[in-house]
């Protein structure tokens, strides 16, 4: 068991944090006491938290929750009326904060003339104008408006304009191809699609406008495509009267549809509400990340991934300016990201383990320690399990050993987390801290019983939360099958997790990624963590290839650290196999370890193990629209074992 790396008592600011004040206000001495109370009476907790957050209601709710139909269909904040845009934009201008910064935009080129800043007053004016233009197009309450664009100021404007009108905002990852866009537009019956003519990455232009128009032409509900980064934006706004008032939406009215693909089948449309987003996201940014007015926040993400809307809603709620990073973090120079954080005096920065490993491999530039990152107070992360080597590099090199890594884990279907580190949580490397406030989580064995501490089991939630998706769009049966068919009345999240004796939580990957070798169950993240602890290995991916004797055998793909000068070829492969065997036992020694230049990933940094498995075993690769670097598949295809399994 790794020792505690970060202790809150060593940092004075934690005693003044939002979370510390909330504990004191309600008479709790520790986080553990507060969490126990938050799940003993979830109605009390969410009511108290919303009051502390300062959320403004057009009409106060009369009942916190109604569980009469069970956990899957719990209703929240009954009788209440609220609006996200009012809470995130309008009221700040009303209260005299219009001159404060709301957004900073960083273009792919990093040219100063392409950088932009936007105050709350400017944001409100733009949102009002866009809302008026949407109304002029016949868009109103309950209509779906899709966006196929990167993190730009106009992206935020479109999102908030939809919220203002009571329309449903549907972000689509701007790396998807035409078929994937068509599928999502048709599913939500989008009335309008916003897009950019070109997506710029590393100085190269991708014709996303052509993809958007082709996709829209195939979906009858779409009335048109608006270019939100060129002349088409001015044309869209021209002649429409601004809409200055926010619609008073019911607490449970949908505002956001986020698509998650899962491992199989068509995309799932998760449905989120005005009040659910405010409650869950507002709780996390306030108590876990301790956001403050005027302190810039930068999460390297995309609007098509849950964390894009999450950071915009959660930060703007508290007048925390957001850095919109449009482009590659290491272009045009390897120090581009660190220069940006220093110039904008960023206080909170978050990145995935994959992005951190990218910077660990960088050999050019000065790296994070070569820039003034003294304003950083909090680091963040989500999306995948950590390995200890990368986690420590992030903690030491980026955070200077003084910033907690607020690692959170949940999902698109929650628009938030089940597990969360906090400023008051002692942190061991790779830990997710504790169970999140208001979330009654547990680790269960295969038969649904509580798993002993220190053992791996299924991550579940035993009580409802306001942000749980309101079913799947047009597919209630699939929603129930996905989350509630494993054990009645229990949300089955699909992750492997472990709670250690000291209360620290760890997530070890998706249960559908589990590999069984001769009856022994292992998650790929555990093997990958062992491999990346070897001095040769920067990144790793592990799959379970069909094996006639063992059922499945471990096959690993690794990316080497820059400048590594040790064993190579077959000698290195044998050394890495022996390294895994020494740590995991000989039965879990890989059949093969293959060195590749890169691993195939999504733009959000997730390694596509399922795709690697299909290509390696000679199966059709399937849809590649979510792959950020499809060229990485060719090296794996060259090592493929056709006939090793699958159709």
ChimeraX attribute file (.defattr): number of C-alpha atoms within 10 A of each C-alpha:
attribute: neighborCount
match mode: 1-to-1
recipient: residues
	/A:1	7
	/A:2	10
	/A:3	8
	/A:4	11
	/A:5	16
	/A:6	20
	/A:7	16
	/A:8	18
	/A:9	13
	/A:10	9
	/A:11	14
	/A:12	9
	/A:13	12
	/A:14	19
	/A:15	14
	/A:16	10
	/A:17	20
	/A:18	19
	/A:19	21
	/A:20	19
	/A:21	15
	/A:22	16
	/A:23	15
	/A:24	11
	/A:25	10
	/A:26	10
	/A:27	11
	/A:28	16
	/A:29	11
	/A:30	13
	/A:31	17
	/A:32	15
	/A:33	12
	/A:34	19
	/A:35	20
	/A:36	16
	/A:37	16
	/A:38	21
	/A:39	21
	/A:40	14
	/A:41	11
	/A:42	22
	/A:43	18
	/A:44	14
	/A:45	19
	/A:46	24
	/A:47	16
	/A:48	14
	/A:49	21
	/A:50	17
	/A:51	11
	/A:52	14
	/A:53	17
	/A:54	12
	/A:55	20
	/A:56	16
	/A:57	19
	/A:58	15
	/A:59	14
	/A:60	14
	/A:61	18
	/A:62	10
	/A:63	14
	/A:64	18
	/A:65	19
	/A:66	15
	/A:67	13
	/A:68	9
	/A:69	9
	/A:70	14
	/A:71	20
	/A:72	22
	/A:73	16
	/A:74	17
	/A:75	21
	/A:76	24
	/A:77	22
	/A:78	16
	/A:79	14
	/A:80	20
	/A:81	21
	/A:82	25
	/A:83	28
	/A:84	29
	/A:85	27
	/A:86	25
	/A:87	21
	/A:88	25
	/A:89	26
	/A:90	24
	/A:91	17
	/A:92	21
	/A:93	19
	/A:94	11
	/A:95	8
	/A:96	11
	/A:97	18
	/A:98	20
	/A:99	13
	/A:100	19
	/A:101	22
	/A:102	28
	/A:103	26
	/A:104	22
	/A:105	18
	/A:106	23
	/A:107	21
	/A:108	23
	/A:109	20
	/A:110	18
	/A:111	10
	/A:112	9
	/A:113	8
	/A:114	11
	/A:115	13
	/A:116	14
	/A:117	17
	/A:118	19
	/A:119	18
	/A:120	25
	/A:121	21
	/A:122	18
	/A:123	24
	/A:124	25
	/A:125	18
	/A:126	22
	/A:127	28
	/A:128	24
	/A:129	23
	/A:130	28
	/A:131	32
	/A:132	22
	/A:133	22
	/A:134	24
	/A:135	19
	/A:136	16
	/A:137	15
	/A:138	11
	/A:139	21
	/A:140	20
	/A:141	19
	/A:142	15
	/A:143	19
	/A:144	25
	/A:145	27
	/A:146	27
	/A:147	28
	/A:148	27
	/A:149	30
	/A:150	26
	/A:151	22
	/A:152	22
	/A:153	22
	/A:154	19
	/A:155	22
	/A:156	21
	/A:157	22
	/A:158	22
	/A:159	28
	/A:160	30
	/A:161	28
	/A:162	32
	/A:163	27
	/A:164	29
	/A:165	27
	/A:166	27
	/A:167	26
	/A:168	28
	/A:169	26
	/A:170	27
	/A:171	28
	/A:172	26
	/A:173	22
	/A:174	24
	/A:175	22
	/A:176	21
	/A:177	17
	/A:178	18
	/A:179	15
	/A:180	19
	/A:181	25
	/A:182	19
	/A:183	16
	/A:184	24
	/A:185	27
	/A:186	17
	/A:187	16
	/A:188	21
	/A:189	17
	/A:190	24
	/A:191	22
	/A:192	22
	/A:193	26
	/A:194	26
	/A:195	29
	/A:196	26
	/A:197	22
	/A:198	18
	/A:199	21
	/A:200	19
	/A:201	17
	/A:202	14
	/A:203	13
	/A:204	11
	/A:205	11
	/A:206	15
	/A:207	13
	/A:208	22
	/A:209	20
	/A:210	15
	/A:211	21
	/A:212	28
	/A:213	18
	/A:214	16
	/A:215	23
	/A:216	24
	/A:217	14
	/A:218	15
	/A:219	19
	/A:220	12
	/A:221	16
	/A:222	20
	/A:223	14
	/A:224	15
	/A:225	24
	/A:226	23
	/A:227	21
	/A:228	25
	/A:229	18
	/A:230	13
	/A:231	10
	/A:232	17
	/A:233	17
	/A:234	13
	/A:235	13
	/A:236	19
	/A:237	18
	/A:238	12
	/A:239	12
	/A:240	16
	/A:241	15
	/A:242	19
	/A:243	20
	/A:244	15
	/A:245	13
	/A:246	22
	/A:247	21
	/A:248	18
	/A:249	26
	/A:250	22
	/A:251	25
	/A:252	22
	/A:253	22
	/A:254	24
	/A:255	30
	/A:256	25
	/A:257	27
	/A:258	26
	/A:259	26
	/A:260	17
	/A:261	11
	/A:262	10
	/A:263	13
	/A:264	7
	/A:265	7
	/A:266	13
	/A:267	17
	/A:268	23
	/A:269	26
	/A:270	21
	/A:271	25
	/A:272	26
	/A:273	26
	/A:274	23
	/A:275	28
	/A:276	25
	/A:277	26
	/A:278	26
	/A:279	22
	/A:280	25
	/A:281	24
	/A:282	27
	/A:283	24
	/A:284	24
	/A:285	20
	/A:286	22
	/A:287	24
	/A:288	25
	/A:289	29
	/A:290	19
	/A:291	27
	/A:292	19
	/A:293	16
	/A:294	17
	/A:295	19
	/A:296	26
	/A:297	30
	/A:298	24
	/A:299	22
	/A:300	23
	/A:301	23
	/A:302	25
	/A:303	27
	/A:304	24
	/A:305	19
	/A:306	20
	/A:307	22
	/A:308	19
	/A:309	23
	/A:310	22
	/A:311	24
	/A:312	25
	/A:313	26
	/A:314	26
	/A:315	28
	/A:316	23
	/A:317	28
	/A:318	22
	/A:319	25
	/A:320	25
	/A:321	29
	/A:322	27
	/A:323	27
	/A:324	28
	/A:325	23
	/A:326	22
	/A:327	22
	/A:328	20
	/A:329	21
	/A:330	17
	/A:331	16
	/A:332	17
	/A:333	14
	/A:334	18
	/A:335	20
	/A:336	18
	/A:337	22
	/A:338	21
	/A:339	18
	/A:340	19
	/A:341	24
	/A:342	17
	/A:343	12
	/A:344	16
	/A:345	17
	/A:346	24
	/A:347	21
	/A:348	25
	/A:349	23
	/A:350	20
	/A:351	20
	/A:352	21
	/A:353	21
	/A:354	21
	/A:355	16
	/A:356	18
	/A:357	20
	/A:358	15
	/A:359	20
	/A:360	18
	/A:361	15
	/A:362	15
	/A:363	12
	/A:364	10
	/A:365	12
	/A:366	12
	/A:367	19
	/A:368	21
	/A:369	13
	/A:370	12
	/A:371	16
	/A:372	14
	/A:373	22
	/A:374	15
	/A:375	16
	/A:376	22
	/A:377	19
	/A:378	24
	/A:379	24
	/A:380	21
	/A:381	22
	/A:382	20
	/A:383	19
	/A:384	20
	/A:385	26
	/A:386	26
	/A:387	22
	/A:388	18
	/A:389	19
	/A:390	25
	/A:391	21
	/A:392	18
	/A:393	17
	/A:394	24
	/A:395	20
	/A:396	15
	/A:397	15
	/A:398	22
	/A:399	24
	/A:400	16
	/A:401	15
	/A:402	20
	/A:403	21
	/A:404	25
	/A:405	32
	/A:406	24
	/A:407	29
	/A:408	27
	/A:409	21
	/A:410	18
	/A:411	18
	/A:412	23
	/A:413	26
	/A:414	23
	/A:415	23
	/A:416	25
	/A:417	22
	/A:418	24
	/A:419	24
	/A:420	25
	/A:421	27
	/A:422	29
	/A:423	28
	/A:424	21
	/A:425	24
	/A:426	20
	/A:427	26
	/A:428	21
	/A:429	22
	/A:430	22
	/A:431	27
	/A:432	29
	/A:433	26
	/A:434	24
	/A:435	24
	/A:436	26
	/A:437	28
	/A:438	27
	/A:439	21
	/A:440	20
	/A:441	21
	/A:442	19
	/A:443	24
	/A:444	21
	/A:445	14
	/A:446	11
	/A:447	10
	/A:448	14
	/A:449	12
	/A:450	13
	/A:451	18
	/A:452	15
	/A:453	16
	/A:454	16
	/A:455	14
	/A:456	21
	/A:457	25
	/A:458	24
	/A:459	24
	/A:460	24
	/A:461	19
	/A:462	16
	/A:463	20
	/A:464	24
	/A:465	25
	/A:466	24
	/A:467	25
	/A:468	25
	/A:469	24
	/A:470	24
	/A:471	21
	/A:472	21
	/A:473	18
	/A:474	12
	/A:475	11
	/A:476	12
	/A:477	10
	/A:478	15
	/A:479	21
	/A:480	17
	/A:481	11
	/A:482	15
	/A:483	21
	/A:484	17
	/A:485	14
	/A:486	16
	/A:487	12
	/A:488	14
	/A:489	16
	/A:490	20
	/A:491	23
	/A:492	20
	/A:493	22
	/A:494	16
	/A:495	21
	/A:496	23
	/A:497	23
	/A:498	24
	/A:499	25
	/A:500	16
	/A:501	12
	/A:502	9
	/A:503	16
	/A:504	22
	/A:505	25
	/A:506	25
	/A:507	25
	/A:508	22
	/A:509	20
	/A:510	20
	/A:511	18
	/A:512	13
	/A:513	21
	/A:514	18
	/A:515	21
	/A:516	17
	/A:517	22
	/A:518	14
	/A:519	10
	/A:520	11
	/A:521	11
	/A:522	22
	/A:523	21
	/A:524	25
	/A:525	22
	/A:526	16
	/A:527	24
	/A:528	22
	/A:529	20
	/A:530	21
	/A:531	27
	/A:532	23
	/A:533	17
	/A:534	16
	/A:535	12
	/A:536	21
	/A:537	20
	/A:538	22
	/A:539	26
	/A:540	25
	/A:541	24
	/A:542	27
	/A:543	25
	/A:544	24
	/A:545	23
	/A:546	19
	/A:547	15
	/A:548	10
	/A:549	9
	/A:550	13
	/A:551	14
	/A:552	19
	/A:553	24
	/A:554	22
	/A:555	21
	/A:556	24
	/A:557	23
	/A:558	24
	/A:559	19
	/A:560	21
	/A:561	20
	/A:562	13
	/A:563	9
	/A:564	12
	/A:565	9
	/A:566	9
	/A:567	12
	/A:568	13
	/A:569	9
	/A:570	12
	/A:571	10
	/A:572	16
	/A:573	20
	/A:574	16
	/A:575	15
	/A:576	24
	/A:577	20
	/A:578	16
	/A:579	19
	/A:580	21
	/A:581	17
	/A:582	13
	/A:583	13
	/A:584	15
	/A:585	11
	/A:586	13
	/A:587	12
	/A:588	21
	/A:589	22
	/A:590	24
	/A:591	16
	/A:592	16
	/A:593	23
	/A:594	19
	/A:595	19
	/A:596	17
	/A:597	12
	/A:598	19
	/A:599	24
	/A:600	23
	/A:601	21
	/A:602	17
	/A:603	18
	/A:604	21
	/A:605	19
	/A:606	18
	/A:607	20
	/A:608	16
	/A:609	18
	/A:610	17
	/A:611	21
	/A:612	23
	/A:613	22
	/A:614	21
	/A:615	22
	/A:616	26
	/A:617	22
	/A:618	18
	/A:619	18
	/A:620	12
	/A:621	16
	/A:622	9
	/A:623	12
	/A:624	14
	/A:625	17
	/A:626	20
	/A:627	22
	/A:628	17
	/A:629	14
	/A:630	15
	/A:631	13
	/A:632	17
	/A:633	20
	/A:634	13
	/A:635	16
	/A:636	23
	/A:637	17
	/A:638	10
	/A:639	13
	/A:640	18
	/A:641	15
	/A:642	14
	/A:643	12
	/A:644	15
	/A:645	16
	/A:646	13
	/A:647	9
